[in-house]
Amino acid sequence: MVRKIAIGIGVVAILAYGWNVVASLIFCFGVHHQEFLEFPYLQWIEARSLFWVVNWRIKIWIITAGVAPSAAVLIGLILLVRYGRPAKRPLYGASKWATGHQMQNGGVRREQRPF
């Protein structure tokens, strides 16, 4: 159980960092300053802190750089919820109660009392 939680936290951290990297890539290429793109690739966060002091073109690239990876994450989550569930077997035709023989083969005992 602890291992699953640790893996889950690690995956969330990696996805958050990946989101920042993609946003920084979009921002740096959008404003035509690829030379700003250096490790640790968090230029979008620095640009976001300057949102109110830059011109409108830079503001548009800051917004675009944040919206594009968010849309990709949202689409991924929707697909995960929609297709990540175990497949349910559809019920075709008429269904009816099991017969005594079928219940006995399935391990159901009629005479068993709860006490």
Rosetta silent file (secondary structure, phi, psi, omega in degrees, C-alpha in Angstrom):
SEQUENCE: MVRKIAIGIGVVAILAYGWNVVASLIFCFGVHHQEFLEFPYLQWIEARSLFWVVNWRIKIWIITAGVAPSAAVLIGLILLVRYGRPAKRPLYGASKWATGHQMQNGGVRREQRPF
SCORE:     score description
SCORE:     0.000 S_00000001
   1 L     0.000  -44.418  179.641    0.000    0.000    0.000 S_00000001
   2 H   -64.635  -36.295  179.933    2.808    2.405    0.917 S_00000001
   3 H   -64.742  -41.692  178.636    4.579    1.531   -2.313 S_00000001
   4 H   -63.979  -39.726  178.642    1.492    2.406   -4.384 S_00000001
   5 H   -65.721  -42.887  178.895    1.162    5.738   -2.594 S_00000001
   6 H   -63.152  -41.486  177.686    4.855    6.501   -3.141 S_00000001
   7 H   -64.434  -42.040  178.568    4.563    5.628   -6.833 S_00000001
   8 H   -61.744  -43.737  178.705    1.448    7.798   -7.129 S_00000001
   9 H   -65.514  -39.870  177.359    3.162   10.777   -5.510 S_00000001
  10 H   -62.884  -41.938  179.156    6.186   10.276   -7.771 S_00000001
  11 H   -64.493  -42.564  179.086    4.017   10.157  -10.888 S_00000001
  12 H   -63.531  -41.590  179.168    2.194   13.348   -9.868 S_00000001
  13 H   -64.379  -42.418  178.974    5.520   15.123   -9.227 S_00000001
  14 H   -65.436  -41.541  178.291    6.926   14.019  -12.592 S_00000001
  15 H   -65.262  -38.747  178.313    3.758   15.104  -14.400 S_00000001
  16 H   -65.083  -42.513  177.672    3.812   18.514  -12.683 S_00000001
  17 H   -66.192  -41.227  177.295    7.443   19.050  -13.669 S_00000001
  18 H   -61.118  -37.752  177.411    6.685   17.866  -17.210 S_00000001
  19 H   -61.479  -44.716  179.199    3.817   20.345  -17.379 S_00000001
  20 H   -64.006  -38.578  179.056    6.219   23.161  -16.406 S_00000001
  21 H   -64.051  -46.182  179.810    8.775   22.041  -18.991 S_00000001
  22 H   -63.700  -42.739  178.116    6.185   22.032  -21.789 S_00000001
  23 H   -62.258  -38.865  178.624    4.856   25.439  -20.706 S_00000001
  24 H   -67.654  -39.857  176.456    8.397   26.828  -20.675 S_00000001
  25 H   -60.090  -48.287 -179.460    9.094   25.409  -24.143 S_00000001
  26 H   -61.791  -43.402 -178.471    5.943   26.994  -25.556 S_00000001
  27 H   -64.586  -49.962 -176.482    6.691   30.321  -23.883 S_00000001
  28 H   -64.432  -39.283  178.179   10.346   30.556  -24.943 S_00000001
  29 H   -74.637  -29.115  178.882    9.638   29.586  -28.548 S_00000001
  30 H   -69.444  -37.625  179.729    6.585   31.868  -28.626 S_00000001
  31 L   -92.156    6.011  176.982    8.526   34.967  -27.601 S_00000001
  32 L    60.539   41.954  175.300   11.459   33.968  -29.867 S_00000001
  33 L  -132.392   70.367 -179.889   13.987   33.705  -27.040 S_00000001
  34 H   -67.921  -19.089  179.877   15.165   30.124  -27.109 S_00000001
  35 H   -68.482  -18.626  176.806   18.371   31.166  -25.372 S_00000001
  36 H   -75.326  -17.889 -174.642   16.386   31.582  -22.130 S_00000001
  37 L   -77.676   98.881  179.420   15.506   27.898  -22.171 S_00000001
  38 L  -135.193  161.907  176.187   17.951   26.335  -19.698 S_00000001
  39 L   -60.285  135.361   16.399   17.823   23.716  -17.007 S_00000001
  40 L   -93.744   18.163  174.530   15.685   23.447  -14.782 S_00000001
  41 L    59.165   46.354  177.898   13.252   24.567  -17.528 S_00000001
  42 L  -118.942   34.620 -177.435   10.994   26.627  -15.253 S_00000001
  43 H   -66.607  -28.009  179.860   11.023   29.841  -17.293 S_00000001
  44 H   -64.130  -38.728  179.372    7.233   29.881  -17.489 S_00000001
  45 H   -65.211  -40.798  177.769    6.993   30.292  -13.707 S_00000001
  46 H   -65.422  -41.197  179.092    9.419   33.223  -13.821 S_00000001
  47 H   -67.891  -36.236  179.780    7.487   34.822  -16.691 S_00000001
  48 H   -63.056  -35.045  179.303    4.196   34.281  -14.904 S_00000001
  49 H   -68.874  -19.529  178.816    5.445   36.299  -11.921 S_00000001
  50 L  -100.706   17.518 -172.387    6.055   39.251  -14.284 S_00000001
  51 H   -55.613  -41.681 -173.533    2.604   39.067  -15.898 S_00000001
  52 H   -81.134   -7.507 -177.937    1.450   42.555  -14.849 S_00000001
  53 H  -111.558    0.729 -179.821    4.594   44.372  -15.994 S_00000001
  54 L  -102.683  167.560 -178.906    5.032   42.985  -19.543 S_00000001
  55 L   -76.328  176.239 -171.674    3.311   44.029  -22.761 S_00000001
  56 H   -68.766  -30.071  179.411    0.201   42.360  -24.184 S_00000001
  57 H   -66.462  -42.839  178.137    2.071   40.082  -26.610 S_00000001
  58 H   -66.352  -38.457  177.596    4.079   38.504  -23.814 S_00000001
  59 H   -59.539  -41.481  179.477    0.886   38.183  -21.736 S_00000001
  60 H   -63.384  -40.682  178.934   -0.754   36.234  -24.563 S_00000001
  61 H   -69.542  -33.921  176.194    2.224   33.847  -24.727 S_00000001
  62 H   -64.266  -44.258  179.358    2.183   33.372  -20.952 S_00000001
  63 H   -66.134  -45.257  179.889   -1.510   32.475  -21.091 S_00000001
  64 H   -61.937  -40.825 -179.618   -1.075   30.233  -24.145 S_00000001
  65 H   -65.983  -27.711  177.300    1.870   28.450  -22.568 S_00000001
  66 H   -84.796  -32.656 -176.425   -0.244   27.673  -19.502 S_00000001
  67 H   -77.065  -39.415 -175.419   -3.431   26.676  -21.317 S_00000001
  68 H   -61.185  -50.359  177.857   -1.922   24.266  -23.865 S_00000001
  69 H   -67.242  -30.813  177.949   -0.378   21.778  -21.391 S_00000001
  70 H   -65.231  -38.917  177.409   -3.469   22.082  -19.183 S_00000001
  71 H   -64.953  -39.971  178.285   -5.660   21.065  -22.121 S_00000001
  72 H   -64.460  -41.059  177.804   -3.400   18.074  -22.788 S_00000001
  73 H   -65.413  -41.687  179.046   -3.600   17.007  -19.135 S_00000001
  74 H   -62.566  -43.369  177.852   -7.395   17.419  -19.157 S_00000001
  75 H   -63.178  -41.731  177.866   -7.725   15.295  -22.302 S_00000001
  76 H   -62.315  -41.570  178.267   -5.472   12.651  -20.740 S_00000001
  77 H   -66.276  -40.043  177.806   -7.560   12.560  -17.563 S_00000001
  78 H   -62.693  -43.949  178.541  -10.789   12.286  -19.531 S_00000001
  79 H   -65.673  -37.059  178.276   -9.371    9.386  -21.553 S_00000001
  80 H   -64.769  -42.351  179.049   -8.083    7.731  -18.385 S_00000001
  81 H   -68.898  -40.752 -175.943  -11.484    7.959  -16.711 S_00000001
  82 H   -72.878  -44.933 -173.911  -13.347    6.860  -19.815 S_00000001
  83 H  -107.624   -2.182 -178.463  -11.128    3.995  -20.943 S_00000001
  84 L   -87.030   -6.610  179.282   -9.237    3.146  -17.758 S_00000001
  85 L   -77.133  152.164  174.381  -12.156    1.317  -16.140 S_00000001
  86 L   -66.141  144.294 -177.606  -12.350   -2.444  -16.274 S_00000001
  87 L   -69.742  133.121  176.528  -14.551   -3.635  -19.076 S_00000001
  88 L   -92.584  138.036  177.295  -18.035   -4.649  -18.031 S_00000001
  89 L   -78.050  124.777 -179.666  -19.521   -7.655  -19.693 S_00000001
  90 L   -71.934  150.895  179.158  -22.699   -6.587  -21.422 S_00000001
  91 L   -97.629  112.352  179.801  -25.879   -8.479  -20.704 S_00000001
  92 L  -107.410  143.456  176.197  -27.393   -9.797  -23.918 S_00000001
  93 L    78.581 -171.602 -178.278  -30.736  -11.481  -24.212 S_00000001
  94 L   -81.223  140.673  176.046  -33.211  -12.288  -21.487 S_00000001
  95 L  -110.588  150.836 -179.543  -31.937  -12.877  -17.986 S_00000001
  96 L  -148.045  167.958  179.439  -33.638  -15.085  -15.434 S_00000001
  97 L   -65.582  149.382  178.292  -33.080  -16.485  -11.961 S_00000001
  98 L   -70.839  146.407  176.334  -30.630  -19.345  -11.603 S_00000001
  99 L   -79.307  168.812  179.192  -32.097  -22.822  -11.246 S_00000001
 100 H   -59.509  -40.204  179.009  -31.389  -24.989   -8.218 S_00000001
 101 H   -64.114  -42.781  179.531  -28.863  -27.029  -10.205 S_00000001
 102 H   -66.178  -38.862  177.981  -27.021  -23.885  -11.374 S_00000001
 103 H   -66.062  -39.200  179.860  -26.930  -22.513   -7.811 S_00000001
 104 H   -66.274  -40.156  177.041  -25.574  -25.825   -6.498 S_00000001
 105 H   -66.653  -28.539  179.269  -22.851  -25.846   -9.179 S_00000001
 106 L   -84.689   -2.591  177.730  -21.998  -22.258   -8.229 S_00000001
 107 L    91.783   13.812  179.211  -21.537  -23.163   -4.556 S_00000001
 108 L   -90.162  128.919  177.992  -24.786  -21.697   -3.217 S_00000001
 109 L  -109.618  129.387 -178.984  -26.408  -23.736   -0.441 S_00000001
 110 L   -76.531  -38.470 -171.800  -30.076  -23.277    0.257 S_00000001
 111 L   -84.718   -3.574 -176.709  -30.227  -24.912    3.687 S_00000001
 112 L   -72.153  129.220 -178.612  -27.346  -23.034    5.243 S_00000001
 113 L  -101.181  148.952 -178.113  -28.511  -20.870    8.163 S_00000001
 114 L   -67.493  -23.400 -177.207  -26.755  -17.659    9.202 S_00000001
 115 L  -107.739    0.000    0.000  -26.413  -18.751   12.871 S_00000001
